[in-house]
Amino acid sequence: MFDQKFQSLIDQGMPTGKVAAVNEFIITVTGLAPIGSNALVLFENGSQGLVREVLGNQVV
């Protein structure tokens, strides 16, 4: 499933990243800079997540 809001953000040049790992409810993303803790992220399928930690080039 593809989300139109997601595509709109991509078209606006918003930061993007790639899912590197999934562990139950924890998703690790790489390349999502600049971003800070408590930021809201949107996945391609329309799901949303909350950034808990920024560890160098990884976001958890």
Backbone as ProteinMPNN parsed JSONL, in Angstrom:
{"seq_chain_A": "MFDQKFQSLIDQGMPTGKVAAVNEFIITVTGLAPIGSNALVLFENGSQGLVREVLGNQVV", "coords_chain_A": {"N_chain_A": [[0.844, -1.179, 0.0], [0.568, 2.184, -0.838], [1.105, 5.496, 0.264], [-0.374, 8.63, -0.316], [0.186, 11.035, 1.025], [2.736, 10.535, 1.947], [4.137, 10.456, -0.502], [3.791, 13.111, -1.265], [5.356, 14.441, 0.662], [7.874, 13.466, -0.054], [8.099, 14.572, -2.606], [8.352, 17.224, -1.855], [10.899, 17.311, -0.983], [11.56, 16.459, 1.573], [13.435, 14.985, 4.335], [14.572, 11.613, 3.918], [14.754, 8.097, 4.719], [15.98, 4.712, 5.193], [14.569, 1.624, 6.158], [16.348, -0.301, 8.368], [16.273, -2.36, 10.211], [13.897, -4.467, 11.884], [12.344, -5.117, 14.893], [10.046, -6.56, 16.525], [8.165, -4.116, 17.822], [9.983, -2.143, 17.421], [11.699, -0.153, 15.192], [14.504, 0.332, 13.213], [16.04, 2.923, 11.504], [18.05, 4.132, 8.848], [19.953, 6.928, 7.626], [18.232, 9.094, 7.989], [18.492, 12.003, 8.334], [18.523, 15.542, 8.814], [17.266, 14.877, 12.083], [15.409, 14.763, 15.137], [14.953, 13.589, 18.553], [11.69, 12.502, 19.519], [10.46, 13.258, 17.162], [7.97, 13.002, 14.627], [7.517, 10.409, 12.338], [6.783, 9.27, 9.025], [5.818, 6.401, 7.343], [6.112, 4.617, 4.21], [3.756, 3.156, 3.786], [1.869, 4.634, 5.078], [1.785, 4.374, 7.804], [2.639, 5.669, 11.046], [5.344, 6.785, 13.135], [7.294, 7.349, 16.138], [10.216, 9.028, 16.902], [12.566, 7.783, 19.085], [15.264, 7.612, 19.805], [18.331, 8.991, 18.599], [21.05, 7.772, 17.074], [23.896, 8.428, 15.96], [24.028, 7.734, 12.623], [21.738, 6.286, 12.739], [18.288, 5.909, 13.511], [16.034, 5.254, 16.067]], "CA_chain_A": [[0.0, 0.0, 0.0], [1.346, 3.415, -0.961], [0.389, 6.624, 0.853], [-0.219, 9.867, -1.088], [0.838, 12.041, 1.869], [4.152, 10.174, 1.912], [4.666, 10.911, -1.791], [3.818, 14.572, -1.223], [6.534, 14.835, 1.445], [9.04, 13.147, -0.887], [8.132, 15.588, -3.66], [8.779, 18.48, -1.236], [12.307, 17.198, -0.621], [11.736, 16.178, 2.996], [14.433, 13.933, 4.571], [14.124, 10.227, 3.801], [15.672, 7.09, 5.24], [15.661, 3.327, 4.84], [14.424, 0.727, 7.296], [17.51, -1.183, 8.463], [15.943, -3.518, 11.04], [12.602, -4.469, 12.56], [12.358, -6.021, 16.035], [8.713, -6.396, 17.09], [7.636, -2.766, 17.631], [11.11, -1.227, 17.283], [12.2, -0.085, 13.82], [15.723, 1.124, 13.082], [16.104, 3.562, 10.192], [19.316, 4.81, 8.568], [19.931, 8.005, 6.641], [17.129, 10.029, 8.21], [19.068, 13.187, 9.0], [18.575, 15.781, 10.262], [16.035, 14.561, 12.825], [15.634, 14.754, 16.576], [14.073, 12.76, 19.379], [10.264, 12.856, 19.57], [9.951, 13.644, 15.843], [7.005, 12.092, 14.024], [7.947, 9.941, 11.019], [5.736, 8.653, 8.225], [6.321, 5.324, 6.501], [5.536, 4.567, 2.863], [2.4, 2.599, 3.81], [0.999, 5.541, 5.816], [1.98, 4.207, 9.247], [3.426, 6.713, 11.681], [6.189, 6.37, 14.244], [7.879, 8.402, 16.951], [11.654, 8.829, 17.101], [12.924, 7.688, 20.499], [16.7, 7.862, 19.955], [19.145, 9.23, 17.413], [22.356, 7.185, 17.361], [24.713, 8.648, 14.764], [23.257, 7.67, 11.385], [20.568, 5.437, 12.957], [17.173, 6.445, 14.285], [15.26, 4.161, 16.662]], "C_chain_A": [[0.89, 1.243, 0.0], [0.502, 4.59, -0.488], [0.674, 7.907, 0.072], [0.455, 10.972, -0.278], [2.347, 11.801, 1.894], [4.786, 10.691, 0.625], [4.764, 12.43, -1.838], [5.038, 15.078, -0.455], [7.824, 14.565, 0.672], [9.201, 14.221, -1.961], [8.593, 16.95, -3.141], [10.246, 18.447, -0.805], [12.563, 16.963, 0.857], [12.746, 15.04, 3.179], [13.816, 12.538, 4.477], [15.177, 9.299, 4.384], [15.229, 5.717, 4.78], [15.575, 2.5, 6.105], [15.581, -0.263, 7.268], [17.198, -2.447, 9.251], [14.563, -3.335, 11.656], [12.669, -5.522, 13.653], [11.071, -5.774, 16.813], [8.196, -4.988, 16.814], [8.725, -1.727, 17.438], [11.624, -1.299, 15.847], [13.426, 0.812, 13.817], [15.81, 1.621, 11.649], [17.466, 4.222, 10.039], [19.078, 5.93, 7.565], [18.851, 9.047, 6.832], [17.632, 11.252, 8.976], [18.695, 14.426, 8.209], [17.229, 15.459, 10.908], [16.38, 14.513, 14.306], [14.687, 13.808, 17.29], [12.677, 13.364, 19.412], [9.707, 13.379, 18.248], [8.973, 12.574, 15.345], [7.512, 11.706, 12.64], [6.781, 9.228, 10.342], [6.375, 7.611, 7.321], [5.54, 5.283, 5.193], [4.101, 4.054, 2.85], [1.413, 3.469, 4.584], [1.094, 5.401, 7.325], [2.854, 5.326, 9.786], [4.245, 6.125, 12.819], [6.753, 7.581, 14.956], [9.347, 8.077, 17.183], [11.94, 8.839, 18.598], [14.392, 8.037, 20.731], [17.323, 8.145, 18.599], [20.556, 8.785, 17.779], [23.238, 7.306, 16.124], [23.832, 8.695, 13.537], [22.01, 6.794, 11.524], [19.548, 6.135, 13.839], [16.366, 5.256, 14.784], [13.938, 4.716, 17.151]], "O_chain_A": [[1.854, 1.325, 0.762], [-0.685, 4.671, -0.804], [1.834, 8.237, -0.175], [1.216, 11.764, -0.833], [3.136, 12.745, 1.864], [5.856, 11.298, 0.662], [5.719, 12.975, -2.392], [5.682, 16.038, -0.877], [8.763, 15.357, 0.741], [10.303, 14.716, -2.195], [9.159, 17.742, -3.894], [10.773, 19.447, -0.317], [13.659, 17.234, 1.348], [12.904, 14.213, 2.281], [12.683, 12.317, 4.904], [16.342, 9.671, 4.525], [14.234, 5.573, 4.07], [16.393, 2.644, 7.013], [15.78, -0.973, 6.283], [17.788, -3.497, 8.994], [14.118, -2.216, 11.914], [13.005, -6.677, 13.391], [11.014, -4.884, 17.661], [7.822, -4.688, 15.68], [8.423, -0.542, 17.303], [11.944, -2.378, 15.349], [13.395, 1.919, 14.353], [15.674, 0.848, 10.7], [17.983, 4.807, 10.99], [18.14, 5.891, 6.769], [18.579, 9.819, 5.912], [17.24, 11.493, 10.118], [18.565, 14.333, 6.989], [16.177, 15.742, 10.336], [17.524, 14.25, 14.674], [13.738, 13.293, 16.698], [12.51, 14.582, 19.341], [8.589, 13.893, 18.217], [9.145, 11.387, 15.62], [7.895, 12.572, 11.854], [5.911, 8.659, 11.002], [7.347, 7.893, 6.621], [4.45, 5.844, 5.087], [3.308, 4.464, 2.002], [0.25, 3.096, 4.737], [0.542, 6.223, 8.056], [3.702, 5.865, 9.075], [3.884, 5.098, 13.393], [6.698, 8.7, 14.445], [9.682, 6.973, 17.614], [11.595, 9.793, 19.295], [14.733, 8.677, 21.726], [16.895, 7.604, 17.579], [21.182, 9.347, 18.679], [23.314, 6.372, 15.326], [22.985, 9.579, 13.408], [21.298, 6.576, 10.544], [19.892, 6.85, 14.78], [16.049, 4.351, 14.012], [13.118, 3.974, 17.691]]}, "name": "protein", "num_of_chains": 1, "seq": "MFDQKFQSLIDQGMPTGKVAAVNEFIITVTGLAPIGSNALVLFENGSQGLVREVLGNQVV"}
